[in-house]
Amino acid sequence: MARATTVSLREKKQKGQKITMLTAYDFPTAQAMDEIGIDMILVGDSLGNVVLGYETTLFVTMEEMIHHTKAVTRGARNTMVVGDMPFLTYHLSVEDALRNAGRFMQEGGAQAVKLEGGRERAAVVKAVVEAGIPVMGHLGLTPQSVHQLGGFRVQGKDVETAKKLIEDARALEEAGCFSIVLECVPSALAERITKEISIPTIGIGAGAGCDGQVLVSHDLLGLFSGHVAKFVRQYAQIGKIMRESFKAYKDDVESGSFPAEEHCYGIKDEVLSKLY
Ligand code: KIV
């Protein structure tokens, strides 16, 4: 399958075909997604939560993101990879944002970057797009602003904030974004935004009216125990399988049943006998 592009994604929207996106942070996961033909892989800064064990995404660095983006692009031979710009890597100046976005492409091998925020990021988006780097926006619950937002909560529930979201989506489209993630937004509002702009919306906790969907792969796979957000559909309980497998291995080593004959390498008796 040919790698998705900003053009083919927009065509999908026009044809009413749904766009699929998942997060990945390593080579084998990216390879699996590449094989099944997912449209886009996001190397999300959710890396901080689900892989690195940070409390929030605010601690994620450029070096960590580049390291994992490289692993993902090695596995994603035919899939568009979007690198998520970490907190404070596009806030300080346009030059800074350009340099960091460029690193995702040049060092990470990504085909696009994502950054959080609305009209306040328009100048940065415009500059990065003008440098030839496709930018995906991210509105609604933007985890890098969790302290400002007062927690992980649904956004755009009153007239003022809903209007602001619509205006922000328009501003990002005008600035040149090729797509926008809508996170934790009421479904009817996400649908309204989707109809108002010509670029694809990718929802997470934003209902079925978006042009596409994204989930954090660890959530979908049930890779860890703990709170599961309302918008997640879990397709497996891999965390449970991991724990059971590790426990069985531990028991087998302790009881002496592993390794068994079939796991061992032989040596000729004549060789052994000459050792003494
Ligand atoms: O970091 C991430 O995984 C994200 C998705 C939740 C959209 O930004």
py3Dmol code that shows the C-alpha trace and the ligand (Angstrom):
import py3Dmol

protein = """\
ATOM      1  CA  MET A   1       0.000   0.000   0.000  1.00  0.00           C
ATOM      2  CA  ALA A   2       1.275   3.486  -0.843  1.00  0.00           C
ATOM      3  CA  ARG A   3       2.198   5.747   2.064  1.00  0.00           C
ATOM      4  CA  ALA A   4      -0.545   8.279   2.888  1.00  0.00           C
ATOM      5  CA  THR A   5       0.204  11.908   2.081  1.00  0.00           C
ATOM      6  CA  THR A   6      -1.372  15.198   3.054  1.00  0.00           C
ATOM      7  CA  VAL A   7      -3.106  15.108  -0.342  1.00  0.00           C
ATOM      8  CA  SER A   8      -4.406  11.523  -0.105  1.00  0.00           C
ATOM      9  CA  LEU A   9      -5.726  12.177   3.417  1.00  0.00           C
ATOM     10  CA  ARG A  10      -7.685  15.181   2.244  1.00  0.00           C
ATOM     11  CA  GLU A  11      -9.063  13.080  -0.628  1.00  0.00           C
ATOM     12  CA  LYS A  12     -10.217  10.497   1.922  1.00  0.00           C
ATOM     13  CA  LYS A  13     -12.133  13.215   3.734  1.00  0.00           C
ATOM     14  CA  GLN A  14     -13.721  14.379   0.487  1.00  0.00           C
ATOM     15  CA  LYS A  15     -14.779  10.814  -0.351  1.00  0.00           C
ATOM     16  CA  GLY A  16     -16.122  10.191   3.160  1.00  0.00           C
ATOM     17  CA  GLN A  17     -13.553   7.438   3.805  1.00  0.00           C
ATOM     18  CA  LYS A  18     -12.447   7.141   7.424  1.00  0.00           C
ATOM     19  CA  ILE A  19      -8.799   7.791   8.322  1.00  0.00           C
ATOM     20  CA  THR A  20      -7.041   5.492  10.805  1.00  0.00           C
ATOM     21  CA  MET A  21      -4.246   6.506  13.132  1.00  0.00           C
ATOM     22  CA  LEU A  22      -2.568   4.857  16.141  1.00  0.00           C
ATOM     23  CA  THR A  23       0.365   5.722  18.338  1.00  0.00           C
ATOM     24  CA  ALA A  24       3.581   3.687  18.263  1.00  0.00           C
ATOM     25  CA  TYR A  25       6.884   4.184  20.004  1.00  0.00           C
ATOM     26  CA  ASP A  26       9.004   1.234  18.817  1.00  0.00           C
ATOM     27  CA  PHE A  27      10.055  -0.805  15.777  1.00  0.00           C
ATOM     28  CA  PRO A  28       7.927  -3.989  16.137  1.00  0.00           C
ATOM     29  CA  THR A  29       4.711  -2.068  16.872  1.00  0.00           C
ATOM     30  CA  ALA A  30       5.299   0.207  13.893  1.00  0.00           C
ATOM     31  CA  GLN A  31       6.004  -2.837  11.714  1.00  0.00           C
ATOM     32  CA  ALA A  32       2.716  -4.468  12.770  1.00  0.00           C
ATOM     33  CA  MET A  33       0.750  -1.288  12.014  1.00  0.00           C
ATOM     34  CA  ASP A  34       2.570  -0.888   8.696  1.00  0.00           C
ATOM     35  CA  GLU A  35       1.651  -4.471   7.751  1.00  0.00           C
ATOM     36  CA  ILE A  36      -2.072  -4.014   8.427  1.00  0.00           C
ATOM     37  CA  GLY A  37      -2.163  -0.729   6.496  1.00  0.00           C
ATOM     38  CA  ILE A  38      -2.942   1.893   9.118  1.00  0.00           C
ATOM     39  CA  ASP A  39      -3.025   5.358   7.475  1.00  0.00           C
ATOM     40  CA  MET A  40      -0.844   7.221   9.986  1.00  0.00           C
ATOM     41  CA  ILE A  41       1.361   6.405  12.961  1.00  0.00           C
ATOM     42  CA  LEU A  42       1.716   9.060  15.632  1.00  0.00           C
ATOM     43  CA  VAL A  43       4.840   8.958  17.747  1.00  0.00           C
ATOM     44  CA  GLY A  44       2.900  10.700  20.484  1.00  0.00           C
ATOM     45  CA  ASP A  45       4.442  12.427  23.443  1.00  0.00           C
ATOM     46  CA  SER A  46       2.127  10.041  25.328  1.00  0.00           C
ATOM     47  CA  LEU A  47       5.440   8.157  25.153  1.00  0.00           C
ATOM     48  CA  GLY A  48       6.077   9.914  28.451  1.00  0.00           C
ATOM     49  CA  ASN A  49       3.040   8.324  30.123  1.00  0.00           C
ATOM     50  CA  VAL A  50       2.856   4.870  28.604  1.00  0.00           C
ATOM     51  CA  VAL A  51       6.509   4.006  27.964  1.00  0.00           C
ATOM     52  CA  LEU A  52       8.723   6.205  30.131  1.00  0.00           C
ATOM     53  CA  GLY A  53       6.523   6.289  33.251  1.00  0.00           C
ATOM     54  CA  TYR A  54       6.283  10.079  33.613  1.00  0.00           C
ATOM     55  CA  GLU A  55       3.255  11.550  35.365  1.00  0.00           C
ATOM     56  CA  THR A  56       2.501  13.940  32.478  1.00  0.00           C
ATOM     57  CA  THR A  57       3.822  14.596  28.975  1.00  0.00           C
ATOM     58  CA  LEU A  58       5.531  17.792  30.189  1.00  0.00           C
ATOM     59  CA  PHE A  59       8.719  15.882  31.017  1.00  0.00           C
ATOM     60  CA  VAL A  60       9.273  14.448  27.531  1.00  0.00           C
ATOM     61  CA  THR A  61      12.378  15.758  25.740  1.00  0.00           C
ATOM     62  CA  MET A  62      13.320  16.179  22.086  1.00  0.00           C
ATOM     63  CA  GLU A  63      16.056  13.550  22.493  1.00  0.00           C
ATOM     64  CA  GLU A  64      13.538  10.977  23.757  1.00  0.00           C
ATOM     65  CA  MET A  65      11.110  11.764  20.935  1.00  0.00           C
ATOM     66  CA  ILE A  66      13.794  11.559  18.238  1.00  0.00           C
ATOM     67  CA  HIS A  67      15.118   8.265  19.639  1.00  0.00           C
ATOM     68  CA  HIS A  68      11.635   6.665  19.466  1.00  0.00           C
ATOM     69  CA  THR A  69      10.702   8.282  16.149  1.00  0.00           C
ATOM     70  CA  LYS A  70      13.799   6.694  14.585  1.00  0.00           C
ATOM     71  CA  ALA A  71      12.710   3.258  15.832  1.00  0.00           C
ATOM     72  CA  VAL A  72       9.185   3.769  14.473  1.00  0.00           C
ATOM     73  CA  THR A  73      10.246   4.988  11.031  1.00  0.00           C
ATOM     74  CA  ARG A  74      12.517   1.935  10.651  1.00  0.00           C
ATOM     75  CA  GLY A  75       9.389  -0.217  10.979  1.00  0.00           C
ATOM     76  CA  ALA A  76       6.944   2.019   9.111  1.00  0.00           C
ATOM     77  CA  ARG A  77       8.205   1.494   5.588  1.00  0.00           C
ATOM     78  CA  ASN A  78       4.937   2.470   3.883  1.00  0.00           C
ATOM     79  CA  THR A  79       3.128   4.429   6.592  1.00  0.00           C
ATOM     80  CA  MET A  80       3.070   8.158   7.211  1.00  0.00           C
ATOM     81  CA  VAL A  81       4.748   8.880  10.556  1.00  0.00           C
ATOM     82  CA  VAL A  82       3.870  12.014  12.538  1.00  0.00           C
ATOM     83  CA  GLY A  83       6.277  13.136  15.275  1.00  0.00           C
ATOM     84  CA  ASP A  84       4.737  14.879  18.276  1.00  0.00           C
ATOM     85  CA  MET A  85       6.598  18.038  19.281  1.00  0.00           C
ATOM     86  CA  PRO A  86       7.253  18.041  23.042  1.00  0.00           C
ATOM     87  CA  PHE A  87       6.367  20.790  25.496  1.00  0.00           C
ATOM     88  CA  LEU A  88       8.455  23.974  25.063  1.00  0.00           C
ATOM     89  CA  THR A  89      10.020  22.871  21.758  1.00  0.00           C
ATOM     90  CA  TYR A  90       7.789  25.214  19.684  1.00  0.00           C
ATOM     91  CA  HIS A  91       6.753  27.853  22.217  1.00  0.00           C
ATOM     92  CA  LEU A  92       9.865  29.995  22.622  1.00  0.00           C
ATOM     93  CA  SER A  93      10.444  31.208  19.079  1.00  0.00           C
ATOM     94  CA  VAL A  94       9.639  30.406  15.465  1.00  0.00           C
ATOM     95  CA  GLU A  95      13.337  29.577  14.886  1.00  0.00           C
ATOM     96  CA  ASP A  96      13.273  27.082  17.730  1.00  0.00           C
ATOM     97  CA  ALA A  97      10.096  25.479  16.393  1.00  0.00           C
ATOM     98  CA  LEU A  98      11.577  25.231  12.887  1.00  0.00           C
ATOM     99  CA  ARG A  99      14.780  23.641  14.161  1.00  0.00           C
ATOM    100  CA  ASN A 100      12.927  21.097  16.280  1.00  0.00           C
ATOM    101  CA  ALA A 101      10.340  20.268  13.599  1.00  0.00           C
ATOM    102  CA  GLY A 102      13.218  19.828  11.164  1.00  0.00           C
ATOM    103  CA  ARG A 103      14.894  17.341  13.512  1.00  0.00           C
ATOM    104  CA  PHE A 104      11.815  15.091  13.403  1.00  0.00           C
ATOM    105  CA  MET A 105      12.120  14.972   9.603  1.00  0.00           C
ATOM    106  CA  GLN A 106      15.898  14.913   9.181  1.00  0.00           C
ATOM    107  CA  GLU A 107      16.962  12.763  12.158  1.00  0.00           C
ATOM    108  CA  GLY A 108      13.719  10.938  12.963  1.00  0.00           C
ATOM    109  CA  GLY A 109      12.673  10.223   9.376  1.00  0.00           C
ATOM    110  CA  ALA A 110       9.076  11.391  10.044  1.00  0.00           C
ATOM    111  CA  GLN A 111       6.836  12.752   7.298  1.00  0.00           C
ATOM    112  CA  ALA A 112       5.023  15.319   9.491  1.00  0.00           C
ATOM    113  CA  VAL A 113       4.892  16.845  12.963  1.00  0.00           C
ATOM    114  CA  LYS A 114       2.060  17.539  15.387  1.00  0.00           C
ATOM    115  CA  LEU A 115       1.802  20.396  17.853  1.00  0.00           C
ATOM    116  CA  GLU A 116      -0.814  21.474  20.386  1.00  0.00           C
ATOM    117  CA  GLY A 117      -2.712  24.748  20.472  1.00  0.00           C
ATOM    118  CA  GLY A 118      -4.976  27.012  18.446  1.00  0.00           C
ATOM    119  CA  ARG A 119      -4.635  30.515  17.024  1.00  0.00           C
ATOM    120  CA  GLU A 120      -1.765  31.317  19.411  1.00  0.00           C
ATOM    121  CA  ARG A 121       0.309  28.762  17.437  1.00  0.00           C
ATOM    122  CA  ALA A 122      -0.756  29.992  13.975  1.00  0.00           C
ATOM    123  CA  ALA A 123       2.503  31.883  13.283  1.00  0.00           C
ATOM    124  CA  VAL A 124       4.595  28.854  14.206  1.00  0.00           C
ATOM    125  CA  VAL A 125       2.427  26.516  12.108  1.00  0.00           C
ATOM    126  CA  LYS A 126       2.715  28.881   9.115  1.00  0.00           C
ATOM    127  CA  ALA A 127       6.517  29.068   9.369  1.00  0.00           C
ATOM    128  CA  VAL A 128       6.946  25.296   9.748  1.00  0.00           C
ATOM    129  CA  VAL A 129       4.585  24.598   6.825  1.00  0.00           C
ATOM    130  CA  GLU A 130       6.418  27.186   4.707  1.00  0.00           C
ATOM    131  CA  ALA A 131       9.635  25.273   5.417  1.00  0.00           C
ATOM    132  CA  GLY A 132       7.981  22.266   3.744  1.00  0.00           C
ATOM    133  CA  ILE A 133       7.065  20.370   6.895  1.00  0.00           C
ATOM    134  CA  PRO A 134       3.438  19.176   7.148  1.00  0.00           C
ATOM    135  CA  VAL A 135       1.865  20.115  10.487  1.00  0.00           C
ATOM    136  CA  MET A 136      -1.011  18.397  12.274  1.00  0.00           C
ATOM    137  CA  GLY A 137      -2.812  20.563  14.850  1.00  0.00           C
ATOM    138  CA  HIS A 138      -4.230  19.389  18.162  1.00  0.00           C
ATOM    139  CA  LEU A 139      -7.223  21.045  19.861  1.00  0.00           C
ATOM    140  CA  GLY A 140      -9.535  20.336  22.775  1.00  0.00           C
ATOM    141  CA  LEU A 141      -7.879  18.537  25.657  1.00  0.00           C
ATOM    142  CA  THR A 142      -4.245  19.358  24.974  1.00  0.00           C
ATOM    143  CA  PRO A 143      -2.276  17.371  27.585  1.00  0.00           C
ATOM    144  CA  GLN A 144       0.718  19.755  27.529  1.00  0.00           C
ATOM    145  CA  SER A 145      -1.648  22.383  28.995  1.00  0.00           C
ATOM    146  CA  VAL A 146      -3.190  20.070  31.586  1.00  0.00           C
ATOM    147  CA  HIS A 147      -2.367  22.395  34.483  1.00  0.00           C
ATOM    148  CA  GLN A 148      -3.834  25.388  32.652  1.00  0.00           C
ATOM    149  CA  LEU A 149      -6.975  23.409  31.756  1.00  0.00           C
ATOM    150  CA  GLY A 150      -7.434  22.281  35.350  1.00  0.00           C
ATOM    151  CA  GLY A 151      -7.156  18.555  34.646  1.00  0.00           C
ATOM    152  CA  PHE A 152      -7.996  15.974  32.015  1.00  0.00           C
ATOM    153  CA  ARG A 153     -11.540  17.034  31.201  1.00  0.00           C
ATOM    154  CA  VAL A 154     -13.842  17.388  28.197  1.00  0.00           C
ATOM    155  CA  GLN A 155     -13.369  20.741  26.415  1.00  0.00           C
ATOM    156  CA  GLY A 156     -15.816  23.048  24.611  1.00  0.00           C
ATOM    157  CA  LYS A 157     -18.890  22.342  26.699  1.00  0.00           C
ATOM    158  CA  ASP A 158     -20.139  25.955  26.901  1.00  0.00           C
ATOM    159  CA  VAL A 159     -20.854  28.522  24.188  1.00  0.00           C
ATOM    160  CA  GLU A 160     -17.671  30.515  24.766  1.00  0.00           C
ATOM    161  CA  THR A 161     -15.218  27.598  24.719  1.00  0.00           C
ATOM    162  CA  ALA A 162     -17.097  25.806  21.908  1.00  0.00           C
ATOM    163  CA  LYS A 163     -16.898  28.960  19.743  1.00  0.00           C
ATOM    164  CA  LYS A 164     -13.209  29.283  20.567  1.00  0.00           C
ATOM    165  CA  LEU A 165     -12.590  25.717  19.408  1.00  0.00           C
ATOM    166  CA  ILE A 166     -14.337  26.375  16.080  1.00  0.00           C
ATOM    167  CA  GLU A 167     -12.310  29.564  15.595  1.00  0.00           C
ATOM    168  CA  ASP A 168      -9.081  27.805  16.549  1.00  0.00           C
ATOM    169  CA  ALA A 169      -9.769  25.039  14.022  1.00  0.00           C
ATOM    170  CA  ARG A 170     -10.318  27.673  11.322  1.00  0.00           C
ATOM    171  CA  ALA A 171      -7.108  29.468  12.329  1.00  0.00           C
ATOM    172  CA  LEU A 172      -5.091  26.239  12.137  1.00  0.00           C
ATOM    173  CA  GLU A 173      -6.550  25.414   8.728  1.00  0.00           C
ATOM    174  CA  GLU A 174      -5.704  28.907   7.502  1.00  0.00           C
ATOM    175  CA  ALA A 175      -2.178  28.643   8.903  1.00  0.00           C
ATOM    176  CA  GLY A 176      -1.652  25.534   6.776  1.00  0.00           C
ATOM    177  CA  CYS A 177      -2.266  22.480   9.006  1.00  0.00           C
ATOM    178  CA  PHE A 178      -3.023  19.368   6.923  1.00  0.00           C
ATOM    179  CA  SER A 179      -5.162  17.826   9.679  1.00  0.00           C
ATOM    180  CA  ILE A 180      -6.294  18.466  13.259  1.00  0.00           C
ATOM    181  CA  VAL A 181      -6.599  16.104  16.229  1.00  0.00           C
ATOM    182  CA  LEU A 182      -9.699  16.835  18.334  1.00  0.00           C
ATOM    183  CA  GLU A 183      -9.285  15.373  21.811  1.00  0.00           C
ATOM    184  CA  CYS A 184     -12.114  15.042  24.367  1.00  0.00           C
ATOM    185  CA  VAL A 185     -14.615  17.296  22.615  1.00  0.00           C
ATOM    186  CA  PRO A 186     -18.393  16.708  22.623  1.00  0.00           C
ATOM    187  CA  SER A 187     -19.328  14.642  19.539  1.00  0.00           C
ATOM    188  CA  ALA A 188     -21.785  17.199  18.091  1.00  0.00           C
ATOM    189  CA  LEU A 189     -19.179  19.978  18.356  1.00  0.00           C
ATOM    190  CA  ALA A 190     -16.483  17.811  16.751  1.00  0.00           C
ATOM    191  CA  GLU A 191     -18.886  17.011  13.923  1.00  0.00           C
ATOM    192  CA  ARG A 192     -19.612  20.716  13.451  1.00  0.00           C
ATOM    193  CA  ILE A 193     -15.879  21.522  13.292  1.00  0.00           C
ATOM    194  CA  THR A 194     -15.355  18.627  10.856  1.00  0.00           C
ATOM    195  CA  LYS A 195     -17.997  20.106   8.526  1.00  0.00           C
ATOM    196  CA  GLU A 196     -16.626  23.658   8.809  1.00  0.00           C
ATOM    197  CA  ILE A 197     -13.064  22.914   7.706  1.00  0.00           C
ATOM    198  CA  SER A 198     -11.695  21.282   4.563  1.00  0.00           C
ATOM    199  CA  ILE A 199      -8.835  19.426   6.281  1.00  0.00           C
ATOM    200  CA  PRO A 200      -9.414  16.077   8.037  1.00  0.00           C
ATOM    201  CA  THR A 201     -10.209  15.966  11.740  1.00  0.00           C
ATOM    202  CA  ILE A 202      -8.874  13.014  13.713  1.00  0.00           C
ATOM    203  CA  GLY A 203     -10.852  12.349  16.872  1.00  0.00           C
ATOM    204  CA  ILE A 204      -9.922  10.856  20.203  1.00  0.00           C
ATOM    205  CA  GLY A 205     -12.867  11.047  22.550  1.00  0.00           C
ATOM    206  CA  ALA A 206     -14.585  13.272  19.952  1.00  0.00           C
ATOM    207  CA  GLY A 207     -17.188  10.916  18.504  1.00  0.00           C
ATOM    208  CA  ALA A 208     -17.843   9.237  15.190  1.00  0.00           C
ATOM    209  CA  GLY A 209     -18.405  12.445  13.234  1.00  0.00           C
ATOM    210  CA  CYS A 210     -14.669  13.108  12.815  1.00  0.00           C
ATOM    211  CA  ASP A 211     -12.922  12.200   9.564  1.00  0.00           C
ATOM    212  CA  GLY A 212     -10.708   9.703  11.362  1.00  0.00           C
ATOM    213  CA  GLN A 213      -9.815   8.245  14.732  1.00  0.00           C
ATOM    214  CA  VAL A 214      -6.672   7.896  16.802  1.00  0.00           C
ATOM    215  CA  LEU A 215      -6.039   5.896  19.978  1.00  0.00           C
ATOM    216  CA  VAL A 216      -2.994   5.356  22.143  1.00  0.00           C
ATOM    217  CA  SER A 217      -1.997   1.783  21.240  1.00  0.00           C
ATOM    218  CA  HIS A 218      -1.242   0.867  24.866  1.00  0.00           C
ATOM    219  CA  ASP A 219      -4.853   1.761  25.769  1.00  0.00           C
ATOM    220  CA  LEU A 220      -6.266  -0.281  22.882  1.00  0.00           C
ATOM    221  CA  LEU A 221      -4.080  -3.283  23.797  1.00  0.00           C
ATOM    222  CA  GLY A 222      -4.800  -3.121  27.533  1.00  0.00           C
ATOM    223  CA  LEU A 223      -1.078  -2.997  28.223  1.00  0.00           C
ATOM    224  CA  PHE A 224      -1.317  -1.649  31.728  1.00  0.00           C
ATOM    225  CA  SER A 225      -3.737  -1.810  34.608  1.00  0.00           C
ATOM    226  CA  GLY A 226      -5.372   1.374  35.889  1.00  0.00           C
ATOM    227  CA  HIS A 227      -7.919   3.904  34.698  1.00  0.00           C
ATOM    228  CA  VAL A 228      -9.249   3.412  31.168  1.00  0.00           C
ATOM    229  CA  ALA A 229     -10.778   6.531  29.608  1.00  0.00           C
ATOM    230  CA  LYS A 230     -14.434   6.385  28.471  1.00  0.00           C
ATOM    231  CA  PHE A 231     -13.427   6.896  24.828  1.00  0.00           C
ATOM    232  CA  VAL A 232     -11.119   3.856  24.661  1.00  0.00           C
ATOM    233  CA  ARG A 233     -12.189   0.526  23.199  1.00  0.00           C
ATOM    234  CA  GLN A 234      -9.887  -2.193  24.492  1.00  0.00           C
ATOM    235  CA  TYR A 235      -9.282  -4.944  21.938  1.00  0.00           C
ATOM    236  CA  ALA A 236      -7.034  -7.083  24.146  1.00  0.00           C
ATOM    237  CA  GLN A 237      -5.663  -7.503  27.644  1.00  0.00           C
ATOM    238  CA  ILE A 238      -1.984  -7.785  26.766  1.00  0.00           C
ATOM    239  CA  GLY A 239      -0.919  -6.535  30.219  1.00  0.00           C
ATOM    240  CA  LYS A 240      -2.665  -9.544  31.785  1.00  0.00           C
ATOM    241  CA  ILE A 241      -1.044 -11.925  29.293  1.00  0.00           C
ATOM    242  CA  MET A 242       2.375 -10.351  30.047  1.00  0.00           C
ATOM    243  CA  ARG A 243       1.985 -10.787  33.802  1.00  0.00           C
ATOM    244  CA  GLU A 244       0.794 -14.381  33.425  1.00  0.00           C
ATOM    245  CA  SER A 245       3.683 -15.212  31.090  1.00  0.00           C
ATOM    246  CA  PHE A 246       6.337 -13.614  33.353  1.00  0.00           C
ATOM    247  CA  LYS A 247       4.925 -15.475  36.361  1.00  0.00           C
ATOM    248  CA  ALA A 248       4.894 -18.822  34.487  1.00  0.00           C
ATOM    249  CA  TYR A 249       8.532 -18.275  33.425  1.00  0.00           C
ATOM    250  CA  LYS A 250       9.561 -17.435  36.991  1.00  0.00           C
ATOM    251  CA  ASP A 251       7.818 -20.568  38.290  1.00  0.00           C
ATOM    252  CA  ASP A 252       9.412 -22.761  35.596  1.00  0.00           C
ATOM    253  CA  VAL A 253      12.949 -21.472  36.319  1.00  0.00           C
ATOM    254  CA  GLU A 254      12.472 -21.878  40.057  1.00  0.00           C
ATOM    255  CA  SER A 255      11.089 -25.418  39.675  1.00  0.00           C
ATOM    256  CA  GLY A 256      13.808 -26.427  37.184  1.00  0.00           C
ATOM    257  CA  SER A 257      11.363 -27.238  34.379  1.00  0.00           C
ATOM    258  CA  PHE A 258      12.915 -24.543  32.187  1.00  0.00           C
ATOM    259  CA  PRO A 259      15.145 -24.852  30.254  1.00  0.00           C
ATOM    260  CA  ALA A 260      14.087 -28.327  29.039  1.00  0.00           C
ATOM    261  CA  GLU A 261      16.016 -30.640  26.704  1.00  0.00           C
ATOM    262  CA  GLU A 262      14.635 -28.947  23.570  1.00  0.00           C
ATOM    263  CA  HIS A 263      16.054 -25.577  24.640  1.00  0.00           C
ATOM    264  CA  CYS A 264      19.641 -26.868  25.120  1.00  0.00           C
ATOM    265  CA  TYR A 265      22.684 -27.296  22.836  1.00  0.00           C
ATOM    266  CA  GLY A 266      24.634 -30.572  22.796  1.00  0.00           C
ATOM    267  CA  ILE A 267      28.374 -31.322  22.760  1.00  0.00           C
ATOM    268  CA  LYS A 268      30.042 -34.598  21.697  1.00  0.00           C
ATOM    269  CA  ASP A 269      31.106 -36.893  24.581  1.00  0.00           C
ATOM    270  CA  GLU A 270      34.617 -37.188  23.044  1.00  0.00           C
ATOM    271  CA  VAL A 271      35.031 -33.443  23.322  1.00  0.00           C
ATOM    272  CA  LEU A 272      33.735 -33.415  26.878  1.00  0.00           C
ATOM    273  CA  SER A 273      36.003 -36.300  27.896  1.00  0.00           C
ATOM    274  CA  LYS A 274      39.101 -34.432  26.718  1.00  0.00           C
ATOM    275  CA  LEU A 275      38.381 -31.593  29.082  1.00  0.00           C
ATOM    276  CA  TYR A 276      39.457 -33.577  32.164  1.00  0.00           C
TER     277      TYR A 276
END
"""
ligand_1 = """\
8
KIV
O 0.560 12.017 22.486
C -0.402 11.419 21.974
O -0.485 10.173 21.954
C -1.459 12.219 21.403
C -2.723 11.522 21.011
C -3.529 11.255 22.226
C -3.480 12.270 20.007
O -1.313 13.389 21.275
"""
view = py3Dmol.view(width=600, height=400)
view.addModel(protein, "pdb")
view.setStyle({"model": 0}, {"cartoon": {"style": "trace"}})
view.addModel(ligand_1, "xyz")
view.setStyle({"model": 1}, {"stick": {}})
view.zoomTo()
view.show()
